[in-house]
Amino acid sequence: MKDIKRAGVVGAGMMGFGIAINFALWEYPTIMCDLSDEILQQSMRNVRSAMDLFVEEELITRQQADDTIHRITTTTDLADMAANSDFITEAIVERNQDKRELFNRLDQLCPPHTIIVSNSSSLVLSDFGSDVKRQDKIALTHYFCPPHIVPGVEVAKGPGTSDETFNTTYDLMKKIRKIPIKVLKELPGYLLNRIQRAMSQEAYRLWAQGVASAEDIELGINTTFGFRMPNEGPMMHYDLSGVWRLPAGAGMNRFIKGLSPEAAEKVRQRIEGKPWFVDPRKFDEALKQRDRGYIRRLKEFSNLLRPATSPSA
């Protein structure tokens, strides 16, 4: 832990900016890296909007919000980010080859002590990290959207991950006030997404068979499940995760795997390229409304993430 003084995040999209906030709020200078200044500028707008919401909901003070924003810098230079980071989180597109190329480059560019982790929600480290020479210093931290609000984070090993790296990663998550969940075996989807996906697939199956409407499926789930589910069932989760905005076919298999051909085609035709409930023109507004609800529930659920006076307190 004493060697981790600066954090890096590669991929400044919907997950990346929130992951950066987690580190910056708790006094880690953080570098976000992406392919263009335009992406990074939008990411910083997202950071500022998130901090404004935290202040409005009295989760942190205005000074803490400003300090968090000032600790985040951006760059399109991967080598610069790698050279100046002790702990790097990869949060790029969920494609095996893209992640493999990035991990191999980071392995070459980073100082020997740097730990490199992935935020992959479905791929395992063996899929894309097998060529990395520092096998003992790669791991997985799977955040849940929105990553700067949802407290739980899965922490998982690859085949070569050392106990020291695993434990350091676990302890670091606790230091930035997340709630780490240890995943002891490597398997696609890891722990919580497999549980969540089983529910989602059954919901789609029941809808496709005409057992209930999408509205009633959402209503039933929203009124019975845990922290996130009172606000977001599997169909709204599809909407707010932005999967419907991906190119045709991207990510669809995770929702239709195991369905009959007829049900899979029915679901595909219904959701590919369009959300269930959210107006695409009001997507950002829907995300803000979701985050506000999460923050209010977070305050009711636990004071664990609420700074007392300052992040160092």
C-alpha positions, -999 to +999 in steps of 0.1 A: +000+000+000+028+024+008+040+022-028+006+033-042+007+071-045-009+078-079-037+060-098-043+057-135-075+049-154-075+039-191-108+045-207-127+076-196-162+065-206-193+057-185-172+036-160-138+052-162-147+087-150-166+072-120-136+049-111-113+080-113-136+098-088-132+070-063-095+074-061-094+112-064-120+117-036-097+098-012-067+119-020-050+099-048-038+120-077-055+103-107-047+103-144-074+095-169-063+084-204-083+080-235-080+083-273-090+119-278-092+152-260-129+153-269-136+121-249-116+134-220-133+168-219-167+150-218-154+128-190-144+158-170-178+173-175-192+140-161-169+143-131-180+179-124-217+169-127-212+140-103-194+162-078-222+188-080-247+160-073-227+148-043-227+183-029-264+189-036-272+157-017-248+167+012-226+136+007-195+158+006-187+195+009-180+219-020-144+221-010-141+183-011-157+183-045-133+209-059-103+191-044-115+159-060-118+175-094-084+191-091-067+158-084-079+144-117-058+151-148-062+138-183-039+127-211-040+110-245-004+098-239-006+062-226+031+062-219+029+093-198+000+079-178+018+045-174+050+060-162+033+081-135+009+056-121+013+030-093-021+013-097-038+013-131-074+003-139-084-007-174-119+003-183-120+001-221-145-016-244-153-052-236-134-068-264-108-095-257-082-084-283-084-047-274-078-056-237-050-080-247-032-053-267-036-027-239-024-050-211+007-059-232+015-023-238+010-014-202+033-042-192+060-027-213+054+009-203+047+007-165+074+007-138+080-028-124+060-022-092+028-010-109-003-032-104-026-034-135-062-043-130-092-047-153-127-036-148-140-064-171-175-075-163-174-107-183-140-116-197-114-133-174-078-123-170-067-155-188-086-143-219-064-112-224-036-112-198-018-144-206+011-126-224+018-102-196+052-108-180+042-094-146+016-122-140+019-116-102+008-080-106-024-082-126-058-086-111-095-076-115-116-050-098-151-051-112-171-020-103-209-018-108-225+011-126-225+039-114-190+030-100-186+062-079-218+054-060-225+017-058-203+006-029-195-031-039-165-040-060-155-076-070-118-083-065-106-113-084-073-131-093-058-143-125-039-176-126-006-159-117-018-132-094+002-131-062-015-131-028+004-098-021-012-082-052-046-096-044-045-084-008-031-050-017-059-045-042-085-056-016-070-032+009-069-003-016-106-008-023-113-004+014-091+026+016-111+044-011-142+034+009-155+007-015-168-026-002-146-053-018-160-088-025-134-115-029-139-138-059-116-168-053-120-186-087-117-173-122-148-178-143-166-157-170-190-132-155-173-137-121-197-138-091-224-111-091-229-107-128-237-144-131-263-140-104-277-108-120-276-123-155-296-154-145-323-131-133-322-109-164-324-140-187-354-153-168-371-119-170-366-118-208-378-154-211-410-147-192-417-115-211-411-133-245-435-161-234-462-135-226-462-143-189-461-107-179-456-073-195-422-055-192-438-030-169-451-056-145-418-075-145-400-043-136-427-035-109-423-069-093-385-067-091-384-031-081-406-038-050-387-068-037-349-067-043-318-051-027-298-019-029-300-012-066-330-031-075-356-008-059-346+017-086-335-005-114-346-039-127-329-058-155-347-039-183-341-005-169-305-016-162-302-024-199-314+012-206-292+030-182-261+009-189-262+023-225-259-011-241-286-002-266-263+025-279-236+000-289-232-012-326-257-038-337-249-071-321-224-058-296-231-072-261-264-088-272-253-124-265-251-117-227-289-111-227-301-139-249-277-168-241-297-198-231-330-186-245-348-206-271-342-194-307-377-180-308-374-161-275-339-149-284-351-135-317-381-118-301-359-102-274-333-092-301-359-075-322-374-057-292-343-043-276-315-041-301-308-004-307-335+009-284-342+010-247-372-004-229-384+027-211-359+056-213-364+082-239-330+083-258-333+121-260-334+122-222-307+096-214-284+120-195-314+132-175-323+096-167-288+089-155-288+119-132-322+109-118-309+074-112-277+087-095-298+110-072-319+081-061-288+059-055-272+086-034-302+091-012-305+053-007-267+052+000-271+077+028-299+057+043-281+024+038-248+032+054-225+061+064-195+041+052-189+063+022-197+096+038-166+117+047-168+130+082-148+162+077-123+155+050-113+124+029-082+119+052-103+118+083 
